[in-house]
């Protein structure tokens, strides 16, 4: 899944209190759908194309193919779906749902994407939209609770989770009877935003263009709840110009803030490229909500920008222009010493202590 993002699954309620845990559940050996037997390496599920390797099921890389003659067998998740025997059930209901069904579905799909990208066996088996409720069944016992907790963090309400005595199935519910009517059009048109210019916006024209792009982003995606823009430049940029860096943080209901980084020698170009990239990310999010994106994790692509071979690290430039750090240990196949500036690579991006970093990098 391109640009799959890893969310912050904090265990806090909206008021900052710890989320109460009723149980700590592990996959039990008694679950007949999660047999302890091991399959031959690179066994492939004929339904979802997940691959068994290294003792676990995983999604294959974009251009990865199973070896000739690979054994095929249904993975535990597909077996549950075929048998109509889900492990979890979540019921979503209440007056809030009636007025905010699209927002609720957005949270549900975002959490599903996050969970399924990391764990191929944790999926939605069925989703039934009724007049006054949404009923979801899952192939595992974790996803119902995580969706319910995501809804609770986003919209409060009432959350209940009940595990069976054998801890092999779960029933979760989330409801909110307070409808909270939508805001008026006049009020909804106001987008809270923050600009940290660090002395970069030194002309009225640049400031006006930035405000125009923020307003255009609001009109492009009305569900945005807040926007933060941070501009950076070298200390002597007044005399020598860029490179200018534009960072955009966008928040939507139930979605981890998206961050776009763009760098260019011209400030207008940097702003334009950053907001164009932000709109592409919002389009991707909208496709996920509509269920048009496969749960398979797709690695991002980029090019090696700078390489510090002796120190064992480097930087690559992603397709949207932002820079990503990588370490020798992140390169697959011990091919770090073969890398050269300009090489095209595939990688998985994740947050690091000092910004984005790459893992599972390969040529």
C-alpha positions as CSV (number, residue, x, y, z in Angstrom):
1,X,0.0,0.0,0.0
2,X,1.7,3.1,-1.1
3,X,2.5,5.5,1.5
4,X,1.1,3.3,4.1
5,X,1.2,5.1,7.3
6,X,1.8,3.9,10.9
7,X,-0.5,5.6,13.3
8,X,0.0,6.5,17.0
9,X,-2.2,4.0,18.8
10,X,-2.1,5.7,22.2
11,X,-4.0,4.2,25.1
12,X,-5.6,7.5,26.2
13,X,-9.2,8.6,26.3
14,X,-10.0,12.1,24.8
15,X,-9.7,13.5,28.3
16,X,-6.1,12.2,28.7
17,X,-7.0,9.3,31.0
18,X,-5.6,5.8,30.4
19,X,-7.9,3.5,28.3
20,X,-9.2,0.7,30.6
21,X,-8.0,-2.7,29.4
22,X,-10.4,-5.5,30.2
23,X,-8.0,-8.2,29.1
24,X,-4.7,-8.9,27.4
25,X,-5.3,-11.3,24.6
26,X,-2.8,-13.4,22.8
27,X,-3.3,-15.8,19.9
28,X,-4.2,-19.0,21.7
29,X,-3.0,-22.5,20.5
30,X,-6.6,-23.7,20.8
31,X,-7.7,-21.6,17.8
32,X,-8.1,-24.1,15.0
33,X,-7.7,-21.4,12.4
34,X,-4.2,-20.5,13.7
35,X,-2.5,-23.9,13.7
36,X,0.9,-24.1,15.1
37,X,2.2,-26.1,12.2
38,X,4.6,-24.4,9.8
39,X,4.1,-24.3,6.1
40,X,6.8,-24.6,3.5
41,X,8.6,-21.3,2.9
42,X,6.8,-18.9,0.5
43,X,3.6,-20.8,0.6
44,X,1.0,-18.6,-1.1
45,X,-2.7,-18.1,-0.3
46,X,-4.6,-18.4,-3.6
47,X,-7.3,-16.0,-2.5
48,X,-5.5,-12.9,-1.0
49,X,-1.9,-13.8,-2.3
50,X,-0.4,-13.4,1.2
51,X,2.8,-15.3,1.6
52,X,4.0,-17.5,4.4
53,X,7.7,-16.8,5.2
54,X,9.8,-16.9,8.2
55,X,7.1,-18.4,10.4
56,X,4.5,-15.8,9.6
57,X,2.1,-14.6,6.9
58,X,3.0,-11.3,5.2
59,X,2.1,-9.3,2.1
60,X,4.5,-9.7,-0.8
61,X,6.4,-6.7,-2.2
62,X,5.0,-5.0,-5.3
63,X,7.1,-6.9,-7.8
64,X,7.6,-10.0,-5.7
65,X,6.5,-13.3,-7.2
66,X,6.2,-16.7,-5.6
67,X,8.8,-19.2,-6.8
68,X,7.8,-21.7,-9.4
69,X,6.0,-24.7,-7.9
70,X,5.3,-22.8,-4.7
71,X,2.7,-24.6,-2.5
72,X,-0.7,-22.9,-2.3
73,X,-3.0,-23.1,0.8
74,X,-5.7,-20.8,2.2
75,X,-4.3,-18.5,4.9
76,X,-6.2,-18.6,8.3
77,X,-8.0,-15.3,7.4
78,X,-9.3,-16.5,4.1
79,X,-10.4,-19.8,5.7
80,X,-12.5,-18.0,8.2
81,X,-14.1,-15.9,5.5
82,X,-14.8,-19.0,3.4
83,X,-16.3,-20.8,6.3
84,X,-18.3,-17.8,7.5
85,X,-16.8,-18.2,11.0
86,X,-15.5,-14.7,12.1
87,X,-13.5,-14.3,15.3
88,X,-14.7,-10.8,16.1
89,X,-17.8,-8.7,15.7
90,X,-18.2,-4.9,16.1
91,X,-21.6,-3.1,16.2
92,X,-21.6,0.7,15.6
93,X,-24.9,2.5,16.3
94,X,-26.5,5.6,17.7
95,X,-27.9,9.0,16.6
96,X,-24.4,10.2,15.9
97,X,-24.0,7.5,13.2
98,X,-27.1,8.6,11.4
99,X,-25.7,12.1,10.9
100,X,-22.0,11.4,10.5
101,X,-21.9,8.0,8.7
102,X,-19.2,9.1,6.3
103,X,-16.9,10.3,9.1
104,X,-17.5,7.1,11.1
105,X,-16.7,5.0,8.0
106,X,-13.6,7.1,7.4
107,X,-12.3,6.2,10.9
108,X,-13.2,2.5,10.4
109,X,-11.4,2.2,7.0
110,X,-8.3,4.1,8.2
111,X,-7.9,1.8,11.2
112,X,-8.6,-1.3,9.0
113,X,-5.9,-0.1,6.6
114,X,-3.4,0.5,9.4
115,X,-4.0,-2.9,11.0
116,X,-4.2,-5.0,7.8
117,X,-1.1,-3.5,6.3
118,X,0.9,-4.7,9.4
119,X,-1.0,-8.0,10.0
120,X,-2.4,-9.8,6.9
121,X,-4.5,-12.1,9.1
122,X,-6.3,-9.3,10.8
123,X,-9.0,-8.2,8.3
124,X,-12.7,-7.2,8.0
125,X,-14.6,-10.3,6.9
126,X,-17.9,-8.6,6.3
127,X,-19.4,-5.2,6.6
128,X,-23.2,-4.7,6.7
129,X,-24.6,-1.2,6.6
130,X,-28.1,-1.1,8.2
131,X,-30.4,1.8,8.6
132,X,-29.4,2.5,12.2
133,X,-26.2,0.5,12.6
134,X,-23.0,-0.8,11.0
135,X,-22.1,-4.5,11.8
136,X,-18.6,-5.5,11.1
137,X,-17.1,-9.0,11.4
138,X,-13.4,-9.7,11.4
139,X,-11.0,-12.6,11.0
140,X,-9.2,-11.8,14.3
141,X,-10.0,-10.7,17.9
142,X,-8.0,-7.5,17.8
143,X,-9.4,-5.4,15.0
144,X,-12.9,-4.9,16.5
145,X,-11.5,-3.4,19.6
146,X,-9.0,-1.2,17.8
147,X,-11.7,0.2,15.5
148,X,-14.0,0.8,18.5
149,X,-11.2,2.6,20.4
150,X,-10.3,4.7,17.4
151,X,-14.0,5.8,17.2
152,X,-13.9,6.5,21.0
153,X,-10.8,8.7,20.6
154,X,-12.3,10.6,17.7
155,X,-15.9,11.0,18.9
156,X,-16.1,9.8,22.5
157,X,-19.4,7.9,23.0
158,X,-19.8,4.5,24.8
159,X,-17.4,1.6,24.2
160,X,-17.8,-2.0,25.4
161,X,-15.7,-5.1,24.6
162,X,-16.5,-8.6,25.7
163,X,-14.3,-11.6,25.1
164,X,-15.6,-15.2,25.2
165,X,-14.4,-17.4,28.0
166,X,-12.0,-19.2,25.8
167,X,-10.7,-15.8,24.5
168,X,-11.1,-17.0,20.9
169,X,-13.8,-14.5,20.0
170,X,-14.8,-11.0,20.9
171,X,-18.0,-8.8,20.7
172,X,-17.4,-5.0,20.7
173,X,-19.9,-2.2,20.5
174,X,-19.5,1.6,20.0
175,X,-22.5,3.9,20.3
176,X,-23.2,7.6,20.7
177,X,-26.7,8.9,21.1
178,X,-25.8,12.6,21.1
179,X,-26.2,13.5,17.4
180,X,-24.1,16.7,17.5
181,X,-25.7,18.3,14.4
182,X,-23.3,19.4,11.7
183,X,-21.9,23.0,11.8
184,X,-23.5,25.6,9.6
185,X,-21.9,26.2,6.3
186,X,-20.5,29.6,7.4
187,X,-18.8,28.1,10.4
188,X,-17.5,25.0,8.6
189,X,-15.8,27.2,6.1
190,X,-13.3,28.4,8.7
191,X,-10.2,26.2,8.7
192,X,-7.9,26.6,11.8
193,X,-4.4,27.0,10.5
194,X,-1.0,27.9,11.9
195,X,2.0,29.2,9.9
196,X,5.5,29.0,11.3
197,X,7.5,31.0,8.8
198,X,10.9,31.2,10.6
199,X,11.5,34.5,8.8
200,X,11.1,32.9,5.4
201,X,7.9,34.8,4.3
202,X,9.7,38.1,3.6
203,X,7.3,39.3,0.9
204,X,3.6,40.0,0.7
205,X,3.3,38.0,-2.5
206,X,4.7,34.9,-0.9
207,X,2.4,35.3,2.1
208,X,-0.6,35.8,-0.1
209,X,0.2,32.8,-2.2
210,X,0.6,30.6,0.9
211,X,-2.8,31.7,2.2
212,X,-4.3,31.0,-1.2
213,X,-3.0,27.4,-1.2
214,X,-4.3,26.8,2.3
215,X,-7.8,28.0,1.3
216,X,-7.6,25.9,-1.9
217,X,-6.7,22.8,0.3
218,X,-9.7,23.5,2.5
219,X,-12.0,23.6,-0.5
220,X,-10.3,20.5,-1.9
221,X,-11.0,18.5,1.2
222,X,-13.7,20.1,3.5
223,X,-13.2,17.4,6.2
224,X,-9.8,18.9,7.2
225,X,-10.0,19.9,10.8
226,X,-6.7,21.8,11.0
227,X,-3.6,22.7,9.0
228,X,-0.1,23.6,10.1
229,X,2.6,24.9,7.8
230,X,6.3,25.2,8.7
231,X,8.8,26.9,6.4
232,X,12.5,26.6,6.8
233,X,15.5,28.0,4.9
234,X,19.3,28.5,5.3
235,X,20.3,31.4,7.6
236,X,21.7,33.4,4.7
237,X,18.8,32.8,2.4
238,X,18.2,36.6,2.0
239,X,21.4,36.8,0.0
240,X,21.7,33.4,-1.5
241,X,18.1,32.1,-1.7
242,X,17.1,28.5,-0.9
243,X,16.8,25.7,-0.7
244,X,13.5,26.3,1.0
245,X,11.7,23.5,2.8
246,X,7.9,23.4,3.3
247,X,6.3,21.1,5.9
248,X,2.5,20.6,5.9
249,X,0.7,18.9,8.7
250,X,-3.0,18.1,7.9
251,X,-5.5,16.6,10.3
252,X,-8.7,14.8,9.4
253,X,-11.1,13.0,11.8
254,X,-9.7,9.7,12.9
255,X,-6.6,9.9,10.8
256,X,-3.1,10.4,11.9
257,X,-1.8,13.8,10.7
258,X,-0.2,13.6,7.3
259,X,3.1,15.3,6.8
260,X,4.5,16.5,3.5
261,X,8.0,17.8,3.0
262,X,9.1,19.6,-0.1
263,X,12.3,21.4,-0.9
264,X,13.2,23.8,-3.8
265,X,15.4,26.8,-4.5
266,X,12.4,29.0,-5.2
267,X,10.0,29.6,-2.4
268,X,6.9,29.7,-4.6
269,X,7.9,26.4,-6.2
270,X,8.5,24.8,-2.8
271,X,5.0,25.9,-1.6
272,X,3.4,24.8,-4.8
273,X,5.0,21.3,-4.8
274,X,4.2,20.8,-1.1
275,X,0.5,21.5,-1.4
276,X,0.3,19.5,-4.6
277,X,1.8,16.6,-2.7
278,X,-0.6,17.1,0.2
279,X,-3.6,17.0,-2.2
280,X,-2.3,13.7,-3.7
281,X,-2.1,12.3,-0.1
282,X,-5.7,13.4,0.5
283,X,-6.8,11.8,-2.7
284,X,-5.1,8.6,-1.6
285,X,-6.9,8.8,1.8
286,X,-10.3,9.3,0.0
287,X,-9.7,6.2,-2.1
288,X,-9.0,4.2,1.0
289,X,-12.2,5.4,2.5
290,X,-14.1,4.2,-0.6
291,X,-12.4,0.8,-0.3
292,X,-10.6,1.3,-3.6
293,X,-7.1,0.5,-2.2
294,X,-5.7,-3.0,-1.8
295,X,-4.5,-3.9,1.7
296,X,-1.2,-5.0,0.2
297,X,1.7,-2.8,1.4
298,X,3.4,-1.2,-1.6
299,X,6.9,0.1,-1.1
300,X,7.6,3.7,-1.9
301,X,10.2,4.7,-4.6
302,X,13.0,7.2,-4.6
303,X,16.6,7.9,-5.6
304,X,19.7,8.0,-3.5
305,X,20.5,11.7,-3.0
306,X,23.6,11.6,-0.8
307,X,25.7,8.7,0.5
308,X,28.2,8.6,3.3
309,X,29.6,5.2,2.8
310,X,32.3,5.3,5.5
311,X,29.8,6.4,8.1
312,X,27.2,3.9,7.0
313,X,24.3,6.1,6.2
314,X,22.8,8.2,3.5
315,X,19.7,10.2,2.3
316,X,17.3,9.4,-0.5
317,X,14.7,11.7,-2.2
318,X,11.2,10.2,-2.4
319,X,9.0,10.7,-5.4
320,X,7.2,13.6,-3.9
321,X,10.5,15.4,-3.2
322,X,10.9,15.0,0.6
323,X,14.2,13.6,2.0
324,X,14.4,10.4,3.9
325,X,17.4,9.1,6.0
326,X,18.5,5.5,5.8
327,X,21.2,3.4,7.6
328,X,23.4,0.6,6.4
329,X,21.2,-1.8,8.5
330,X,18.1,-0.7,6.6
331,X,19.4,-2.0,3.2
332,X,18.3,-5.5,2.3
333,X,20.7,-8.1,1.0
334,X,23.8,-6.4,2.5
335,X,24.0,-4.3,-0.7
336,X,24.8,-1.0,1.1
337,X,28.3,-1.0,-0.4
338,X,26.9,-1.3,-3.9
339,X,24.7,1.8,-3.7
340,X,25.6,4.9,-5.6
341,X,24.1,8.4,-5.7
342,X,21.3,8.5,-8.3
343,X,20.3,4.8,-7.9
344,X,16.6,4.2,-7.9
345,X,15.4,2.3,-4.8
346,X,12.3,1.0,-3.1
347,X,11.8,1.4,0.6
348,X,9.3,1.6,3.5
349,X,9.1,4.9,5.3
350,X,8.6,5.2,9.0
351,X,9.0,8.0,11.6
352,X,12.4,8.3,13.3
353,X,13.8,10.3,16.2
354,X,15.0,13.0,13.8
355,X,12.4,12.8,11.0
356,X,11.4,10.2,8.4
357,X,13.7,7.2,7.9
358,X,13.7,4.3,5.5
359,X,13.5,0.6,6.3
360,X,13.6,-2.5,4.0
361,X,15.5,-0.5,1.3
362,X,16.4,-2.3,-1.9
363,X,17.5,-1.5,-5.4
